[in-house]
């Protein structure tokens, strides 16, 4: 009976030696442990910076009028602002609605929605995702300033997180088309139509999917500033 016990001790000794060598290697190379998070932060920061700007779909509006599109596309501006937290942005979606269209839709002639967007990873080595946040009801929309961003003022809509390909040169991302996202946004009221559910950016163009007359609508906006 003693021989199996000796084998067991021998196996344990080898494991201990391996652990000691591994710990020594990590202690000697602390940069190896921090390299991946640093690279992830750098990627998110570069992508966030590439999104910042004011985008305008005036060209899309003119094309719609020329072609006689019905209902005609409305004028939309999307302003993306940086915050002191490099992986967060403020997205301001504004629509100017023609009076006739507003009357038909039963809406105002000027519509606005503001979102906080967090570009992050759910865990190390995971893909980046863009998570929308809605303002808490107790905070006045007019008081929202990107330079004074406070994450505690926002509620996560993580069921509608946009996943896909993220790079500083190109972004293609979409929210899941499932019941969880729909359920999470039911309490948003009319501004639910202005929640980006698909985003594509390349060069000076930003394409964002919103809801228009109850149907998904792709806004083709070009960087204006």
Secondary structure as UniProt FT lines:
FT   HELIX           2..28
FT   HELIX           30..51
FT   STRAND          53..56
FT   HELIX           58..67
FT   STRAND          75..82
FT   TURN            86..87
FT   STRAND          88..96
FT   HELIX           99..105
FT   STRAND          110..121
FT   TURN            124..125
FT   STRAND          128..135
FT   TURN            137..138
FT   HELIX           141..143
FT   HELIX           146..148
FT   HELIX           151..153
FT   STRAND          154..156
FT   HELIX           158..160
FT   STRAND          162..166
FT   STRAND          170..175
FT   HELIX           179..185
FT   HELIX           186..194
FT   STRAND          198..202
FT   TURN            203..204
FT   STRAND          205..212
FT   TURN            213..214
FT   STRAND          215..223
//
